[in-house]
């Protein structure tokens, strides 16, 4: 059975202050744990999020060209949600909060994660230097996942970015308690 991650490992990069799953959810990041032997739960999650196609991605220092690794570590966004199920290894997903601070989420084996449309993010290998995951998508979502880099002039004007700001960042202005994201404000 898929279960929401409650023991997520996430923190602010500038202060190392822990970040809860509730704080990540306010930014649109969703994460579950699905046992690698539980294909039924994985299939049910795919149905729930209307994804019917899968491809495998392997990211490692040995197997991944340097140019592709550099693209992953550059801050970017996508025009569709990004769904991943980690099958081996682990890595860091860095996302921007409503104040443009980096939050690092440690994606690990058996994590099923959704990165929402329009959020600025980047991916880095951790000390294991190996990450293998299923990319989950449908016909409306390109499996190549075109990245729009933040340093490109028109990226902030994309409909995906506007959508993200309206859906997630603007409501957070009212959910600050002592300068922190709060799910109870």
MIKE-807905 format. One line per 2 residues: number of its first residue (from 1); for each residue x, y, z of N, C-alpha, C, O, CB. Coordinates in pm, 1 decimal. Atoms other than C-alpha are relative to their C-alpha. Glycine has a CB too. Layout:
N
NUM	X Y Z X Y Z X Y Z X Y Z X Y Z ~ ...
end
This chain:
185
1	83.5 -118.2 0.0 0.0 0.0 0.0 88.5 125.2 0.0 187.3 132.7 73.0 -95.3 -0.6 121.9 ~ -71.9 -127.2 1.9 123.8 348.8 -83.6 -34.8 76.9 126.9 -151.4 86.0 165.4 -35.2 83.4 -127.6
3	24.9 -81.3 -119.0 165.6 561.6 225.9 76.2 131.1 -12.1 189.4 134.5 -60.3 41.4 -75.9 129.3 ~ -63.8 -131.1 4.7 242.6 930.1 252.8 125.3 -5.1 85.1 124.9 -59.0 195.7 -96.4 112.2 49.0
5	-124.3 -5.4 -77.0 599.9 987.4 361.6 -18.7 94.5 118.0 -58.0 209.7 100.3 119.5 45.7 -89.0 ~ 5.5 -85.4 -117.8 603.5 1119.1 715.6 139.8 26.7 53.1 162.0 123.4 125.9 -86.7 -63.6 108.7
7	-138.1 -13.9 -47.0 974.7 1074.2 779.1 90.0 51.9 -112.1 204.3 8.7 -127.0 53.1 -135.1 52.8 ~ -74.1 -55.3 112.5 1085.1 1274.2 476.6 126.7 70.1 49.5 127.0 134.6 154.4 -88.4 98.0 -80.0
9	-124.6 -70.0 -31.4 1443.1 1400.2 480.1 9.0 120.4 -92.1 37.1 108.2 -211.4 125.5 -93.9 -16.2 ~ -3.6 -124.5 76.1 1430.8 1763.1 370.9 45.8 111.5 92.7 21.5 107.3 213.3 -139.4 32.8 -62.5
11	-53.1 -109.6 -79.9 1595.7 2083.4 486.5 30.6 119.9 -89.4 47.6 107.1 -210.7 126.5 -44.5 76.2 ~ -43.2 -120.9 69.8 1676.2 2443.5 392.5 150.4 -8.1 -19.0 223.8 -38.9 74.9 -40.1 129.5 78.5
13	-143.3 7.6 27.1 2015.8 2455.4 225.1 79.7 106.9 72.7 194.1 82.9 111.2 24.7 11.2 -147.5 ~ -77.0 -108.3 -61.6 2113.7 2789.1 378.9 12.6 -13.2 151.4 109.7 35.5 209.3 -63.3 132.1 -33.1
15	-3.8 8.3 -146.8 2033.7 2702.6 742.5 4.1 -143.0 54.0 27.5 -164.6 172.9 -119.7 70.3 57.1 ~ 9.5 142.0 -38.0 2005.2 2320.2 746.0 -121.9 -28.2 88.6 -133.7 -137.0 145.0 127.6 -43.2 72.9
17	123.1 16.0 -78.0 1671.0 2372.3 924.8 -88.4 -105.4 -66.0 -110.8 -99.1 -186.9 -76.1 135.4 12.7 ~ 85.1 104.7 58.1 1446.4 2064.9 877.9 -128.1 55.8 -61.9 -181.7 157.3 -17.6 -35.6 -102.3 106.3
19	124.4 -34.0 68.6 1146.8 2085.8 644.4 -88.3 -124.1 4.7 -42.3 -234.6 -23.9 25.7 47.8 -148.9 ~ 93.4 112.4 -12.9 839.7 1867.4 697.6 -66.7 -31.2 -133.5 -61.4 48.4 -227.3 -106.8 30.7 106.3
21	76.4 36.1 119.6 634.5 1684.3 437.6 -115.1 98.5 -20.3 -151.2 128.6 -134.1 -54.0 -144.8 11.1 ~ 108.4 -97.8 11.2 353.7 1930.5 514.5 49.2 128.9 -66.9 -21.8 188.8 -147.6 -58.4 31.3 139.3
23	-56.5 -119.0 64.0 580.5 2219.7 417.8 24.3 -24.7 -148.6 -2.0 62.6 -231.3 131.2 41.0 69.0 ~ -20.3 33.5 141.0 675.1 2043.0 94.3 -132.7 -3.4 -74.7 -141.1 42.7 -188.5 71.3 -135.0 -13.4
25	131.6 7.8 63.1 307.5 1977.8 19.8 -56.0 138.6 -29.8 -125.0 156.7 -130.1 -96.7 -77.0 89.0 ~ 44.6 -136.5 25.9 235.7 2351.6 50.1 61.9 54.8 -128.4 5.3 143.6 -192.2 35.1 90.7 118.2
27	-67.3 -40.3 123.7 480.8 2393.7 -239.5 -39.9 -88.4 -117.5 7.7 -69.1 -229.3 151.1 -4.2 18.5 ~ 47.8 88.0 105.6 305.6 2120.1 -437.0 75.5 -131.2 -12.1 38.4 -215.9 -93.3 6.7 70.8 -128.6
29	-76.0 125.4 2.8 561.3 1844.9 -373.7 -79.6 -104.7 76.5 -120.2 -82.0 190.5 143.8 18.0 61.5 ~ 69.5 110.7 -65.3 390.1 1514.8 -295.1 93.3 -120.2 0.4 167.4 -141.7 -95.5 -135.5 -33.4 -72.1
31	-89.9 115.4 -8.7 570.3 1201.3 -179.7 -64.2 -112.5 79.3 -126.3 -91.0 183.3 133.4 40.1 64.2 ~ 49.6 121.4 -63.8 473.3 847.5 -88.8 109.3 -104.5 2.4 207.6 -96.0 -71.1 -124.4 -53.9 -72.6
33	-87.0 118.2 -1.4 650.9 527.2 -0.1 -80.9 -116.0 -56.8 -193.5 -141.8 -14.0 53.0 -32.6 146.0 ~ 61.7 119.8 56.4 568.2 220.7 -211.8 106.8 -108.9 -2.4 209.8 -94.8 -68.2 -58.7 26.7 -144.5
35	-93.5 112.0 -3.3 742.8 -108.0 -138.9 27.8 -50.3 -141.2 -63.2 -58.5 -223.7 -55.1 -114.0 87.6 ~ -36.7 41.6 136.4 933.0 -233.6 -444.2 -68.7 -129.7 -44.1 -73.5 -158.3 -163.7 150.4 -17.6 -9.2
37	73.0 122.4 34.1 738.9 -563.5 -429.8 -149.5 22.9 -19.2 -223.4 -70.4 -50.6 21.1 -103.3 107.5 ~ 143.1 -31.0 3.5 401.9 -385.6 -433.8 -38.7 65.6 -132.5 -67.9 185.1 -137.0 -37.8 91.9 117.3
39	32.1 -54.6 131.9 331.1 -343.4 -805.1 -145.7 45.9 -7.9 -177.6 136.9 -84.3 27.8 -104.4 -108.5 ~ 140.9 -40.3 0.1 -43.0 -318.8 -735.6 -15.2 144.4 47.2 -89.3 222.2 -12.8 -82.9 -93.9 89.3
41	8.8 -138.0 -49.9 2.7 -1.1 -531.6 59.9 98.3 -99.6 6.0 207.3 -119.0 71.3 12.9 135.4 ~ -58.9 -86.7 101.4 231.8 146.8 -795.6 -98.1 18.6 -115.5 -117.4 130.6 -162.9 134.0 -58.5 -51.1
43	98.6 -9.2 108.0 -25.6 68.2 -1063.6 -119.4 85.9 40.9 -170.0 163.8 -39.8 -47.7 -139.9 -40.4 ~ 111.7 -81.0 -48.8 -302.1 221.5 -849.2 35.9 149.0 3.0 -47.1 233.7 -30.2 -41.9 -46.6 139.9
45	-43.5 -140.3 -0.9 -99.2 542.4 -805.7 5.6 53.8 -142.9 -31.3 168.7 -167.3 138.8 14.3 68.7 ~ -3.5 -41.7 140.3 -44.8 556.5 -1182.0 -141.3 29.7 -50.5 -163.0 128.5 -120.6 66.4 -108.9 -87.4
47	139.2 -24.6 39.7 -420.6 525.6 -1236.6 -52.9 127.8 64.1 -119.8 207.8 -1.3 -89.1 -119.3 38.9 ~ 47.4 -117.9 -72.5 -490.7 789.8 -972.5 45.9 129.6 -67.3 -28.4 227.6 -71.5 49.2 -3.9 144.8
49	-55.6 -120.3 61.0 -266.4 1039.4 -1153.4 -1.6 -4.8 -152.8 65.6 74.1 -219.3 141.3 20.8 48.5 ~ 24.6 8.0 144.4 -369.9 933.3 -1504.8 127.6 -14.3 -82.4 142.0 48.2 -187.5 -74.8 122.2 -45.6
51	-121.1 29.6 77.5 -29.9 807.3 -1616.6 -4.0 -146.7 -40.9 -30.0 -235.0 40.8 130.1 31.7 82.3 ~ 7.2 136.8 49.5 -15.1 499.7 -1834.6 126.4 -42.1 -75.6 130.2 -149.6 -135.5 -120.6 -15.3 -89.7
53	-125.6 31.9 67.4 338.0 508.9 -1974.6 115.2 11.1 98.9 111.5 89.9 193.4 23.1 93.5 -121.2 ~ -116.2 1.5 -88.9 671.7 437.3 -1811.3 127.3 -9.4 -82.5 131.5 -76.6 -185.6 -8.3 -117.6 100.4
55	-132.9 17.8 56.6 1033.4 477.1 -1904.4 98.3 5.5 115.8 69.6 63.0 220.8 32.5 108.9 -109.2 ~ -100.0 6.4 -106.7 1344.8 417.3 -1701.9 105.1 107.6 -22.3 148.2 131.9 -135.0 66.1 -140.1 6.1
57	-109.0 -96.5 5.5 1598.7 684.2 -1622.5 107.8 -46.0 97.5 78.9 -81.4 211.8 -49.8 145.1 34.1 ~ -114.4 33.7 -85.1 1944.5 605.5 -1486.2 92.9 119.9 -0.4 135.5 167.8 -105.5 74.2 -130.2 -49.7
59	-91.3 -112.8 -14.2 2158.9 885.3 -1353.4 113.8 -46.8 90.7 91.7 -83.7 206.1 -73.1 128.2 58.8 ~ -116.5 38.0 -79.4 2509.4 802.5 -1236.6 123.4 64.6 -60.3 125.5 98.3 -178.7 15.9 -154.6 6.4
61	-124.7 -60.4 49.3 2859.2 944.4 -1265.0 62.2 -86.1 -108.8 125.4 -34.6 -201.0 100.2 19.8 115.3 ~ -60.2 90.8 97.1 2963.5 634.5 -1459.9 -75.9 -5.4 -131.2 -14.5 -13.2 -237.6 9.0 -137.5 57.8
63	82.0 26.7 118.0 2671.1 606.3 -1703.5 -60.5 123.6 -66.3 -108.0 115.0 -179.6 -109.1 -91.9 37.2 ~ 67.6 -118.6 51.6 2543.7 961.6 -1754.1 102.9 100.2 -52.6 196.2 136.5 19.1 -87.8 64.8 109.8
65	-93.1 -99.5 55.0 2723.4 1206.1 -1986.0 2.2 127.5 84.0 -101.0 169.6 136.2 -37.9 33.9 -144.5 ~ -15.4 -122.2 -79.8 2857.7 1516.6 -1809.4 -95.6 110.3 -43.5 -147.5 183.9 40.4 142.8 50.4 -9.1
67	88.0 -104.5 49.7 2650.1 1743.4 -2033.6 -142.0 -17.6 55.2 -207.0 80.7 91.1 -1.8 -0.6 -153.6 ~ 133.9 25.4 -53.1 2326.1 1576.4 -1918.4 -3.8 26.0 150.7 -101.3 81.4 201.4 -43.7 -145.1 -30.5
69	-5.9 -27.5 -144.1 2433.7 1590.4 -1551.7 -6.5 150.7 26.1 -72.7 194.4 120.2 129.2 -59.5 61.5 ~ 2.1 -145.4 -16.4 2493.1 1965.6 -1591.5 -140.0 55.8 -24.5 -181.6 150.1 42.9 100.6 66.1 -95.2
71	136.0 -45.5 26.5 2143.8 2009.4 -1738.9 -91.3 -26.8 119.2 -176.8 55.3 152.3 -55.4 -68.3 -125.0 ~ 82.7 33.6 -116.3 1988.3 1833.4 -1438.9 26.0 93.2 117.0 -65.8 126.1 192.2 25.0 -143.4 42.6
73	-35.1 -82.9 -115.1 2173.9 2052.0 -1191.1 -28.9 148.3 -23.9 -20.4 228.6 69.0 146.4 -18.6 34.1 ~ 38.6 -138.0 28.3 2072.5 2375.1 -1367.0 -146.0 19.7 41.0 -230.7 -65.8 15.5 20.6 34.3 -151.2
75	135.4 -29.5 -45.7 1763.5 2535.6 -1217.7 -94.1 13.8 -119.7 -66.6 87.0 -214.7 -1.8 128.9 85.4 ~ 93.1 3.8 113.1 1464.2 2472.9 -1443.0 -140.6 -32.9 47.1 -163.1 -62.2 164.6 45.9 -102.6 -104.4
77	137.0 42.9 -25.7 1092.4 2402.3 -1463.4 -48.8 -77.4 -121.6 14.6 -76.3 -227.2 -93.6 122.0 30.8 ~ 63.6 73.4 108.5 865.2 2183.6 -1676.8 -143.8 47.2 -15.3 -200.5 107.0 76.1 5.3 -152.5 25.6
79	138.2 -39.7 27.2 524.6 2243.4 -1835.2 -101.7 -104.1 45.0 -222.1 -82.7 30.6 -17.4 26.6 -147.1 ~ 88.6 103.7 -52.9 380.2 1924.1 -1683.7 55.5 -48.4 133.5 173.1 -29.6 164.6 -14.7 -118.7 -100.6
81	-46.9 62.2 -123.6 394.5 1750.3 -1348.3 105.4 -104.9 -33.2 100.6 -168.4 -138.5 -118.1 -63.6 78.7 ~ -106.1 99.1 15.7 699.5 1529.5 -1307.4 -23.4 -109.0 105.3 -14.8 -82.8 225.2 143.7 65.7 15.1
83	26.8 112.2 -89.8 620.0 1186.8 -1157.8 115.0 -98.7 -9.8 155.7 -137.9 -119.2 -135.5 -69.1 -34.5 ~ -112.6 93.4 -4.0 899.6 954.9 -1048.0 -22.1 -103.2 109.8 -75.4 -73.7 216.7 133.2 75.3 22.7
85	-5.1 105.2 -101.2 925.9 623.9 -867.7 144.1 -49.2 3.1 193.3 -104.4 -95.3 -102.2 -118.1 -31.0 ~ -141.8 34.4 -12.2 1279.1 560.0 -740.5 13.3 -150.1 24.3 -39.9 -203.0 121.9 67.6 80.9 115.1
87	-17.4 145.3 -9.8 1381.1 196.8 -796.0 135.2 -40.0 57.3 148.6 -148.9 113.1 -17.1 -62.9 -135.8 ~ -133.6 26.4 -56.8 1749.5 215.8 -694.7 67.5 131.6 33.1 46.3 232.7 -33.9 88.0 -82.7 -98.6
89	-81.5 -115.9 -33.1 1979.5 460.6 -524.9 -79.1 113.2 61.5 -187.9 93.8 115.7 69.4 49.2 -121.7 ~ 60.1 -118.4 -59.6 1898.0 811.3 -413.5 64.7 124.0 -61.0 168.1 116.5 -127.4 15.9 -0.8 155.0
91	-52.8 -126.5 50.1 1952.2 1174.6 -500.3 -73.1 115.5 64.1 -167.5 96.1 140.7 -11.6 7.8 -152.6 ~ 57.9 -119.6 -59.5 1865.2 1530.2 -408.3 -85.1 75.7 -101.6 -40.5 105.6 -212.4 110.1 90.9 54.9
93	85.3 -89.3 75.7 1572.9 1725.0 -546.0 -2.2 131.4 76.6 -49.6 137.2 190.0 -145.1 -59.4 -20.4 ~ 3.4 -132.6 -60.1 1618.3 2093.7 -471.3 -113.8 78.5 -62.6 -128.0 81.1 -184.9 135.6 74.1 -18.3
95	111.6 -82.0 46.9 1311.3 2318.4 -497.4 6.7 136.4 67.5 64.7 151.0 175.0 -136.4 -69.2 28.7 ~ 5.7 -135.2 -56.2 1252.7 2688.5 -437.5 -128.0 17.2 80.6 -235.5 -26.4 39.3 8.1 106.7 -112.0
97	119.5 -30.1 -78.5 1018.4 2800.3 -162.4 -56.3 134.7 -43.3 -9.5 193.0 -141.1 31.7 0.2 151.8 ~ 67.0 -124.3 38.5 795.2 3108.9 -172.5 88.6 123.3 16.6 57.3 230.1 -36.1 -125.6 17.3 81.3
99	-93.5 -111.6 -16.7 1087.9 3329.0 -65.9 127.1 -22.5 -80.7 228.1 44.6 -59.5 34.8 19.2 148.0 ~ -109.6 31.2 91.2 1318.7 3179.9 -331.0 119.1 -66.9 68.8 230.7 -63.6 17.0 45.9 125.6 -68.0
101	-105.2 74.9 -70.5 1519.7 2978.2 -76.6 -2.9 -144.9 -47.6 -108.3 -199.4 -80.3 -18.8 7.9 155.8 ~ -8.6 140.3 40.2 1643.2 2632.5 -167.2 -39.6 -92.6 114.2 4.6 -76.2 228.0 141.3 -33.3 -47.6
103	31.7 111.4 -89.2 1487.9 2331.3 3.5 51.6 -125.7 -68.1 25.9 -148.0 -186.4 -155.4 -9.6 30.8 ~ -53.2 125.9 53.8 1664.6 1998.8 -44.4 -81.7 -116.9 54.6 -95.3 -134.1 175.7 151.0 -17.0 35.9
105	76.3 121.1 -34.2 1452.8 1681.3 -47.7 82.7 -119.7 -45.9 120.3 -129.3 -162.7 -144.2 -0.2 -67.4 ~ -79.9 118.8 30.7 1642.8 1352.8 -32.3 -92.2 -110.9 -50.3 -158.2 -178.7 28.5 80.3 -47.5 125.3
107	81.4 105.3 61.0 1465.5 1119.1 -275.2 73.9 -132.5 14.3 192.1 -142.4 -18.8 -30.4 31.4 -150.5 ~ -64.2 128.7 -25.1 1533.5 756.2 -186.5 -77.7 -113.6 -65.5 -191.0 -96.2 -110.2 12.6 -24.8 150.5
109	63.5 118.2 56.5 1455.4 408.8 -312.9 -138.2 -19.4 61.3 -156.9 -4.4 182.1 87.3 -124.7 22.9 ~ 139.5 25.0 -34.3 1082.2 331.3 -301.8 -81.0 127.5 25.3 -193.5 120.0 74.8 -6.2 -87.5 121.5
111	76.3 -123.6 -7.6 980.5 698.9 -302.2 -71.7 22.1 -132.6 -12.2 8.1 -239.5 92.0 120.3 34.2 ~ 81.6 -41.9 114.3 700.7 796.9 -541.6 -24.4 148.3 21.2 -87.2 187.1 119.7 -137.1 -82.6 -11.7
113	7.6 -144.7 -20.5 717.3 1173.1 -590.7 -60.8 70.6 -119.4 -47.4 27.9 -234.1 137.7 56.6 28.1 ~ 53.9 -87.1 103.9 535.4 1439.8 -783.0 57.4 139.3 20.6 46.4 198.2 128.1 -156.4 2.5 2.8
115	-51.4 -137.0 3.1 705.4 1766.8 -871.1 -97.5 77.7 -88.3 -112.9 44.0 -205.7 151.0 7.5 -55.2 ~ 106.2 -65.3 75.8 435.7 2012.5 -982.1 48.8 83.9 -118.1 161.8 132.9 -120.8 -78.9 86.4 91.3
117	-19.9 -88.1 114.7 416.5 2198.5 -1309.9 44.6 137.3 47.4 -15.1 194.1 138.9 -128.9 11.2 -83.8 ~ -37.4 -139.5 -21.7 602.9 2528.8 -1302.4 88.2 30.1 118.8 125.2 146.2 137.0 -119.2 77.7 13.1
119	-87.3 -26.8 -114.2 815.3 2487.2 -985.9 145.6 -2.5 -46.3 185.5 -89.8 -123.2 -23.6 -103.7 113.9 ~ -143.2 2.0 28.7 1182.0 2578.2 -1013.8 64.3 -108.8 84.7 40.7 -118.3 205.1 65.6 139.2 28.0
121	-66.5 110.5 -69.3 1394.0 2277.7 -924.6 127.7 -39.9 -73.5 156.8 7.6 -183.2 -94.8 -121.2 12.3 ~ -119.6 59.9 59.3 1715.6 2089.6 -993.2 22.0 -133.7 67.3 -31.5 -158.9 175.3 125.7 92.7 15.4
123	-28.0 132.2 -55.2 1844.4 1737.6 -933.8 150.5 -19.3 8.8 224.6 16.7 -82.7 -64.9 -111.6 -86.2 ~ -141.8 29.3 -19.6 2181.0 1631.3 -793.7 14.3 -141.0 56.4 -67.4 -185.8 136.9 66.3 104.6 94.7
125	-31.5 129.8 -59.6 2330.0 1292.6 -720.5 50.7 21.9 141.7 113.2 123.8 171.3 105.2 -77.1 -85.1 ~ -56.0 -6.1 -134.6 2409.2 1224.0 -356.8 128.7 -81.7 4.2 185.7 -114.2 -100.0 -102.0 -51.9 105.6
127	-126.1 72.2 -15.7 2709.2 1037.2 -216.6 -2.4 -140.1 -61.4 103.7 -198.1 -84.5 34.3 -10.2 146.1 ~ 10.3 131.6 63.7 2578.8 710.2 -368.6 27.3 6.4 -149.9 52.4 -96.5 -212.7 -138.0 -59.2 24.3
129	-22.4 -29.5 142.0 2623.9 864.8 -717.7 -70.8 -95.7 -95.7 -20.3 -125.2 -204.0 146.6 -2.6 -28.7 ~ 79.4 88.3 85.4 2356.0 632.7 -857.6 -147.7 20.3 32.4 -188.6 16.9 148.4 41.3 -149.6 19.3
131	142.6 -24.3 -15.0 1986.6 698.6 -915.9 -70.2 -64.8 -118.3 -38.8 -36.9 -234.0 -32.0 153.4 8.7 ~ 76.8 66.7 104.7 1745.0 480.9 -1108.4 -147.1 16.6 35.5 -188.6 -10.2 148.3 39.6 -152.5 -14.0
133	141.0 -26.2 -27.7 1378.3 568.4 -1143.7 -84.7 -27.3 -122.9 -35.9 -32.2 -235.8 -20.0 144.2 47.0 ~ 98.1 6.5 107.9 1067.1 517.1 -1348.3 -54.8 140.6 -21.0 -96.7 206.7 74.0 -115.3 -102.1 32.6
135	69.7 -122.8 37.6 943.4 825.4 -1531.5 -141.5 -43.1 -35.4 -159.9 -134.8 -115.4 71.6 76.5 -121.0 ~ 140.1 36.7 20.5 565.0 808.5 -1530.9 -68.5 115.2 -71.6 -58.8 230.2 -28.7 -71.6 -32.8 135.7
137	57.7 -106.1 81.3 369.2 998.8 -1793.6 -117.1 -54.0 -81.2 -148.3 -173.0 -76.3 106.3 61.4 -92.9 ~ 108.4 38.5 91.3 79.2 996.0 -2041.1 21.7 71.6 -132.8 123.4 138.6 -151.0 -141.2 34.9 60.3
139	-17.9 -58.3 133.7 24.9 1112.7 -2399.8 10.5 152.5 1.2 70.3 210.5 -89.4 -114.6 -41.1 -88.9 ~ -9.8 -146.0 -7.7 -11.9 1477.0 -2290.0 132.3 46.0 61.1 166.6 164.0 53.4 -115.8 55.5 81.3
141	-126.8 -33.1 -65.4 320.7 1464.4 -2103.5 113.5 -60.4 -82.6 117.0 -181.3 -105.1 3.5 -53.0 148.4 ~ -111.3 49.2 80.6 634.6 1436.4 -2309.9 97.2 -80.0 86.7 134.3 -34.4 194.9 73.2 117.0 -68.6
143	-97.7 75.8 -77.8 871.6 1161.7 -2190.8 137.5 66.5 2.3 218.9 36.0 89.4 12.4 -140.0 -55.6 ~ -128.9 -68.8 0.9 1165.0 1387.6 -2283.8 2.8 116.4 97.7 110.3 162.2 136.4 31.9 49.5 -139.4
145	11.1 -101.5 -105.2 1040.5 1653.6 -2041.0 84.3 123.5 -27.3 182.8 147.9 42.4 40.0 -59.0 132.5 ~ -75.4 -121.1 32.2 1163.1 1975.1 -2199.7 15.1 86.1 124.3 -81.6 115.0 194.9 -69.2 79.6 -112.6
147	-31.8 -85.7 -113.6 1333.2 2186.7 -1937.4 11.7 144.3 -46.8 73.9 172.8 -149.1 130.6 -45.8 68.8 ~ -12.3 -142.7 24.3 1297.1 2563.9 -1932.9 85.0 55.1 113.9 42.7 55.2 229.5 -141.5 71.4 -8.6
149	-94.5 -44.0 -102.1 1596.2 2709.6 -1749.9 -33.3 139.9 49.8 -78.2 226.2 -25.5 142.3 -3.4 -54.5 ~ 37.2 -126.7 -63.4 1548.7 2995.2 -1509.2 76.5 117.9 -59.3 25.1 229.7 -63.2 24.8 -7.2 149.9
151	-79.2 -111.0 52.9 1824.9 3199.9 -1666.6 -42.6 41.7 -140.9 11.7 137.6 -195.6 146.3 -37.6 -0.7 ~ 53.3 -40.5 129.6 1632.9 3211.5 -1996.3 -101.7 111.8 23.0 -181.7 106.0 116.4 -65.1 -121.3 -75.3
153	77.7 -122.5 -21.3 1457.5 3545.2 -2036.3 -150.3 -21.9 15.8 -212.8 43.2 99.5 23.2 92.9 -113.5 ~ 146.3 12.0 1.1 1102.1 3422.2 -2099.3 -55.6 -108.2 92.4 -177.1 -128.2 95.3 -45.9 -27.3 -139.0
155	47.7 111.1 -82.5 1082.5 3133.1 -1849.7 -102.6 44.4 103.6 -201.9 -25.1 125.4 116.8 -66.5 69.6 ~ 94.6 -47.8 -101.7 907.3 3338.7 -1581.0 -135.7 36.4 -59.1 -234.1 47.6 14.1 57.6 120.3 72.0
157	124.9 -38.3 66.1 640.6 3432.0 -1838.0 -80.0 -120.7 -49.9 -191.8 -103.7 -98.5 29.9 92.5 -116.3 ~ 70.4 118.8 48.6 544.4 3072.8 -1925.5 -129.9 -22.8 77.0 -135.2 2.8 197.3 90.1 -123.7 11.4
159	126.0 30.5 -69.0 183.6 2971.8 -1846.9 19.1 -97.5 116.5 -50.0 -86.6 217.8 -100.5 -57.7 -98.7 ~ -24.5 96.5 -109.1 320.3 2682.6 -1634.7 49.6 71.3 125.2 9.9 35.9 236.2 102.9 -107.2 -43.9
161	-52.6 -73.7 -115.3 508.3 2927.0 -1410.5 -109.9 85.5 62.9 -123.1 90.3 185.2 119.9 88.6 -42.0 ~ 111.3 -80.8 -49.9 208.7 3160.5 -1381.3 -98.2 -87.0 78.1 -143.8 -49.0 185.9 -72.3 70.9 -116.6
163	89.9 94.8 -66.7 -11.1 2862.9 -1291.4 55.9 -38.0 137.5 -17.0 -36.7 236.7 -20.0 -127.0 -87.4 ~ -61.0 41.0 -126.5 234.7 2750.1 -1021.5 -6.4 113.3 102.6 -41.6 90.3 218.3 146.2 -43.5 -22.5
165	2.1 -114.5 -91.8 259.6 3097.6 -868.3 -140.2 20.6 55.7 -157.2 40.9 175.9 48.6 128.3 -71.2 ~ 138.0 -22.2 -44.2 -119.1 3135.2 -855.6 -50.0 -111.9 90.2 -118.1 -86.0 189.5 -91.8 13.5 -120.3
167	52.3 113.1 -76.5 -188.1 2786.0 -722.7 73.5 -21.5 133.1 10.8 -55.8 233.2 8.6 -126.1 -83.6 ~ -78.4 34.8 -119.4 95.6 2749.5 -468.6 64.2 119.2 71.7 52.7 130.4 193.7 107.4 -96.3 -38.4
169	-76.5 -105.1 -67.6 302.5 3061.5 -401.5 -87.1 112.4 54.6 -67.3 155.6 168.1 101.5 57.6 -94.6 ~ 85.6 -108.9 -50.0 34.0 3330.7 -375.1 -74.1 -39.6 127.8 -76.4 40.2 221.5 -101.2 41.1 -107.4
171	67.9 37.7 -125.7 -168.8 3134.2 -112.6 94.4 -8.9 120.6 50.5 4.6 234.8 -69.7 -133.4 -18.0 ~ -93.8 11.9 -111.9 148.6 3090.7 94.7 24.7 132.0 71.1 70.5 133.3 185.4 130.9 -55.5 -48.7
173	-18.6 -130.0 -64.7 162.8 3461.1 165.6 -80.3 7.5 129.3 -42.7 79.3 221.9 -41.1 114.0 -94.8 ~ 85.3 0.2 -119.8 -113.2 3394.4 421.0 32.6 -116.1 93.7 -32.2 -131.1 197.3 -147.0 -6.5 -40.3
175	-30.9 118.4 -81.0 47.7 3078.9 561.9 138.4 9.5 63.0 204.2 -92.7 82.6 -9.4 -126.3 -85.2 ~ -130.8 -19.4 -62.7 361.3 3227.1 719.1 -19.0 20.8 149.2 -102.2 101.1 191.6 75.3 120.4 -63.0
177	-1.0 -16.0 -144.4 419.4 3192.4 1090.5 146.0 14.3 40.3 225.8 -76.9 18.4 -70.2 -121.2 73.8 ~ -138.3 -27.7 -37.2 738.9 3347.9 1226.6 96.1 -22.0 -116.4 205.2 -75.9 -97.8 40.6 -87.0 117.4
179	-86.4 8.6 114.8 880.8 3359.2 874.8 13.0 -139.0 -60.9 92.0 -158.6 -153.2 131.9 48.3 37.0 ~ -9.2 138.3 50.9 826.0 2984.5 813.5 -132.2 -38.5 -62.5 -237.7 15.1 -28.8 37.7 -100.3 113.4
181	122.2 57.4 56.0 580.5 2792.3 601.0 -72.1 -76.5 109.0 -10.1 -150.6 185.3 30.9 -92.4 -121.0 ~ 78.5 71.2 -99.2 300.8 2662.3 816.5 -126.5 -55.1 -62.7 -196.4 15.7 -135.2 -34.1 91.3 117.6
183	123.6 58.1 52.5 21.3 2423.4 728.9 -118.8 31.8 90.4 -232.0 -5.0 59.0 14.9 -151.7 -15.5 ~ 107.9 -30.3 -94.9 -181.1 2552.0 1023.8 -34.2 147.1 7.4 -125.2 185.5 80.8 37.1 -48.1 136.3
185	25.8 -145.1 -9.9 -170.6 2927.0 967.4 -136.0 36.3 -55.8 -173.6 153.5 -55.3 108.2 79.0 -73.7
end
